[in-house]
């Protein structure tokens, strides 16, 4: 300790987004098929979108942001040849990364990069969205948060606080920090995942993290490559300064300032516990890697906090809920965590980083936003979509047309029509909000999403089978 002059928190974010050129007849099925085949992930960007990406990286360099890479993500469709023989971009999912900085500057840099991207692509006539889930059925956009800690020494050297060399995955401070992130995630999640759009992204099947679990790597020599966990350990045996944590749940609309503050509070809680209780690396790794039911001093006894397996293929839905904790389904379920885990709330308020007044104000703000957006944007948009699903057959074509259309009508009525004392799902949501029953509104929101998903699938099946 006498040799340490200070601690630096290093942080960075990755920014994913969708870019779309003007293309009026783009089919969702085409996008979804391309995604399933992973045609775009390793493809070379072409046309206008490639130009936009290259100009973005140049502009970032001019602003001193030190871009490290810009590349395609899994979503999108191939460029097409226009009438003049040129390559015309259609729709692609992209990612831009840049050099780490201190936590405050990292959050500032993210805002600057978003402005650069919007303006650069706008000049090319290309729309950009940073929504977490701009289209149902396609991969959402994340904004993974990376965080580490470095000690400054009197002799001018710096040491990564979390690195452990070749004998362990992490130092005792690193293990403590990771355990703190996992143990306290329920009360930090409302600051990280705070919108209807964000929860539409966090669904199983798209590598989006829905379980409170971490991956360290199967062996010390092989770094973690598990993309289904909440927290991944990034490390390079040859470069100790690379050791850091990657939180995978944030999205481009996450308030990075608040998210990183909650991460630091959680990490500090875990570090303080590990150090004050004299735990060494072996003891901490054993508790982090424990099986459900094993005794634990800091983590919860009935939970599991580490896996190197794909959480979506190695575990059933019931096993995930049991092992990693039940996943909140929406904004209201997330907000309730403040009430469900009162013993953890002092972690946020320690050092007056988050005051009770700030937490209350934040809670009111995201709850009001959830309600207004649901009642006045999501439901009206769904109504427009439902009304656009018209009858296409004339009774002389495919014998199954009538049966398929009747199934569609049942779902349309279930969502929109109220009568005989029974409210449609949309009206059930409005009624629940008017009564101040936010839990019922949240429950019906899930019913609404399920019904809309079923309706889209059935209408697609009906449309492709119509003969006349």
N, C-alpha and C positions, 0 to 999 in steps of 0.2 A: 504493500500500500504506500510506503514512503516514496517509491519510485514513480507513482502515478500522479500525473498533474491534471488529468481530466478524462472525461468519457465523451466520445462522439457517437451519436446515433446515426447510422447510415441507412438510407432508404431510397427506394425507387419504385415506380409503378410501370406496368405494361399497359398499353392502351389498344384495345381492339375496337373496330368500328366497321360499319357497312358503308360501301360507296355504290351509288346506283346512277348510271346514265339514263337518259330518257328512253324507255322501252315500254310501250303501253301494253303489249300482249304477253308479258312474261308470266309463265305458269308456275305456281307454287310447286307442282309435282316435278317440274324440271329442276328446280332448285334443290328439292329434297332428294331426288335421285342422284344428282351430282354430289351432294353431300354424303349420302350413304356409300357411294363408290369412292369417296375421297379423291375425286378427280382434280380438285382445286388445290389441295394442301401442298402438293409437290410441284404444281404447275408454275410456269413462268408468267408473271403479270404482263399484259399486253395492252396496247392502245392507250386511250385517254386515262384510264385508271393507273396504268404504269407511270405515265407522265406525271400525274398528280402525286403519286407516291415518291417519285424521284425528286420532284420539286419541293415536296415537304421536307425530305431529308436534307436537301441543300439549305432550305430556309432555317431549319433547326440548327444546322452548323453555323450559319451566320449569326444566330442569336446566342451562340456559345453553349448550346444544350448537349453537344457531343452525342449525336444519335449513334446507336450501336447496331441496329438492324431495322429494316422495314421489310415485311414479307406477307405472303398470303396466309390466310387462315383457312379452315376447312370449308366454309360456306361460299357459295357463288356458282356461276355458270360460265362456260367458255365464252370468249369474245367471238363476235360474228363479223363476217365480211360485209361491208356496206355496199351500196350500189356503185360506188366509185372504186371498189376493190381494196379499200382500206380496212383496217381492223377496228371495229367499234366495240368498246367495252359495254358489258351489260350490267352485271351486278356482282360484286365481290366483297368478301370479308377480309379485312387487312389488320395487321398489327404493327405498331411502331414502338420501339424501345429506345431508351437513352440512358446515359451514365447516371449512376447514383449520386446523391448529395446528402446533406443533412436533412432531417425529416421535414423541417419547415420549408426549405428550399425545394425539396422534392415535390411537395404539394403545390407550391407556386409553379414549378416547371410544368406540371401536368396541365394546369389551366392555360399556360402559354401555348403548349403543344396543341391543345384542342382548338384554340383560335387559329393557329397556323394551318392546321388541317382543314378547317372549315373554309377559310379564305382561299387557300390554294386550290382546293377542289371546286369551289364555287366559280373561280375564274375559268375553269374548264367546262362549266355547265353541268357539274356532277353533284348530286345531292349526297350529303353525309349524315348519318345518324349515329349517335352514341347511346341509343336505347339499349338496355340490357337484353331485351327480347323483341326486336322489331317485327318479327313474323313468327306465328305459331308453326311448329313443325320443323323449324330450322335452328341451328346452333345460335345461342345468344352470344353477346359480347361481354367478356370479362375485363377486369382491370386488376390483375394480381398485384398484391402489395408485397414488396420485399423489404426485410428489415434485419439489420445486424447491429453490432456494437463494437467499438474500437477504443482501446485504452491508449492515451498519450503518455509517454514516459519522459522523465526528466532529460534523458540523453537524446531526445528527439525522435526515438523510434516509436512505432505504433504496433499494437498487438491486438489481434481479433479476439475479443472476449469469449466468443462462443467456440472457437476452433480448438481441437484436441489433438492434433497431430495424427499419427497412424495407429494409435492404440485404442481410440474410442471414436464414436460418432461425434460427440460433443464434449465440451468441458462441463464441469458441474454447473457453471453459470448458464451455459447453453441448455442443458437438460432442464434446469429450473425454469428458464424463460419459456421453453416449449410447453412444459407442464402447466405453467401459468396461463398461456394462451388457450390451451384446451380446457382446463378446469373452469375458467371464467368466461367461456365463449357465450354462454346463454345471455349474459347481461351486456356483452359488447355487441352481439349480433344486431340489436335494433339500430345501432349507429352505423352498421356496415351494410345491412340489407334492409332498406327502409321504404320501399315503394312497391306498388302492384306489379310494375314492370320487372323489378328485380326478382320477385318471387316466381314470375313466369319463366325466368331463366333457370332457377334452381329446381330443376326436375330431373329425375333419374333418366339416364339414357343419353345425356349429352356431355358427359364428363364434367358437369357442373357439380361442385361439392355440396352435398346435402347432409353429410354425417360429420360429427365432431370426432375426427380421428386423424392421425398423422402417419407419415411414412418416413423412415430413416434410410432405407436401403436394405437389401437382403443380406449384404455383407459389407464390411468396412471398405472393401476394395471397389465395390460396385455402387455408385450413387443411386438414389431413388429416382425412379422414372414413373411413379404412380401418379396419374393425373386425376384420380377419382377421390382423393382425400382432401380434407379441409386445409391442412398445413403440410407442406413438403419441406424437407431439409435439402438445401442446395449446398453442395460442398465439392471441393476439388482437393484431393490429397496433396497435389503438387503446389497448390496455392491456398494457404490458410485464410487469406483475406476474402476468399470467395464464400466462406461459410456464412450462411444466413437462412432465414425462414421465408417461405413464400406462402402467404395467405391467399387462397384461391377464390374466396367467396365475393370480394368486392366487384363492382361493375363500374362502368364509366360515369354513372351518376352518383356513386358513393361520395359523400363528403370526406375527402382524403384527410383533411385536418383532424376531424373528429375520429375517423377510423384509426389513424395512426396513434392518436392520443390514447384511445382505449386499448390498443395493442400494447403500448408501452406500460400502461398501468397494470395490465394482466401479466405481462412478462416480469415486471418488477415484483409483483406479489409472489410469483413462483420462485424467483431468485432469492428473495428474502427468506422464504420458507426453507429452501435448500441449504442456504448458508447458515442461518440461525440454528438449524437442527443438525449441523455438522455432517450432512450427507455427502458421500463421495460419488464418483461417476458410476461405479458398479451398482450401488444402491438405487440411484436415480433411474438408471436404465432399467433395472429390474421392476421398479414401480411403473414406469412408463409402458413397459412391455407386458404388464400383468394380464392374466386372464380374468374374465368376469368371476366374481366370487372370491378372488384372492384378496388377502388383507392389504390395505393401503392406508398410508398416513395422510396423504395430501389429496390424491385423486379419489373418486368414488368407488366403493368396493364392487358394486354390481356392474360397472361399466368396463369397456375395453377402449383403449386409447391409441393403440398402434396396430397397423396392419400393412403388410406389403402386397396384399392381394387387391384385385379390382373389387371395390365394395358393391358394385352393381351385379357382378356375375358370381362372386364367391358367397354372397349372403342373400337370403330371401328378404322380402319387405319386413316380415315379422322379426327376423334375426337382426336386421339393421336397427329397428326401433328399440329392441331389447339391449343390444350391445353398445350402441352409440348414442342412444337417447332419441326420443320422438322428435321428428323434424317439424318446426312450425310451418303451417301451410300458407300463411299470409301475414299481412302487416299487423293485424290485431293480435294474432297468436304470438307474434314476435314481441309486441309491446307488453303483453302480459308477463313476459319474463321478468320485468322490473318488480312485479308483485310476487311471482313464484319463487324468486331466489333472493329474499331480503338479506340473507346472511352474506351474500356476495357483493351487495351494493356498496359497502364501505371501500371496496377496492377501487371503485371509480372516483369516490370523493376523497381518497387519501391525498394529502398535500394540497387540497382545495383545487385540484385540477378540474374536476367536475363538481360543481356545487349542486345541492338539491334543487335550487331554483332553475339552474340551467337544464338539468335532467327533466324537470317538470315541463319547462317550456318546449323542449325538444319533443317530448312525448305528445303534448297537445298539438304541436305543429304537424307531426307526421300522421297523427290520427285524423286530423281535419283534412289533410291532403288526401289520405286514403279514401275518406268518405266522399269528398267532392269529386275526385277523379273517377271513382266507381259510379256514382250516380249521374254525373253530368258529362262524362267522356266515354267510359267503357261501355255502359249500357246503351246509350244512344248509338254508338258505333255498331254494337251488336244488332240493334234493331234495324239499322240500315242494311247490314249484311243479310239478315234473315229475310227482309222484304225483297232483296235482290234474288233470292232463291225461288224462282218461279217454276210453274209446271211447264215441262218441255214436250211431253208426249201428247199425241192426238187420239190415242185409244186404238190405233191400228198397227202399232209396231210390236215391240217386244212384249210378250205376255206378262213379264215380271215388272213392267213399268208401273202399273197401278199399285201393286203391292209395295214397291219401293217408295213410291210417292206418298202412300198412306203413312209409312213409318216416318217420313220426313215431316209430314203434317202434324203428327203426334208430338214431335219434338218442338216444332214451331209453336204449337199451342201451349205446350208445357212451359215454354220460356215466356211467351208474350200475353197469353189470354187469361183473363180472370173472369170467373162466372160461377154461379150456383154456390157461392160462399167459399170458393177455392181460388186463391190468388196464384197467378203465374209467378215464376221465379223472380222476374224483374220486380214485380210489385211486392213480392215477399221481402226483397232487399230494402225497397223504399219504406215499407211499413216498419220493418225492424229498426231502421235508422230513426224514423219518426218517433218510435217508442223508446228510443235510447238503448235498445237491445243490440249492442255491437257484436256480441258473440253470435247471435242468430244471423245477423247480416253477414258475418264472416263465414258461417257455415253455408249459407245459401250462395255466397260467392263461389265456393268450391263446387257446389251443385251446378251453378251456372257455367263454369268453365268445362265441367264434364259434359254437360248437355250440348254446349257449343262444339266441343270436339267431336262428339258423336254425330251431331248434325252435319258438320263439314264432311266427315267421312261418308255418311250415308248419301249426301247430295252429290259428292264426287262419284260414288258408285252408281247412283241413278243416272247422272249426266253421261257417263261414258258408255252406258248400256242402251241409251235411247237410240232407236233406229230411225224414226221419222220425226 
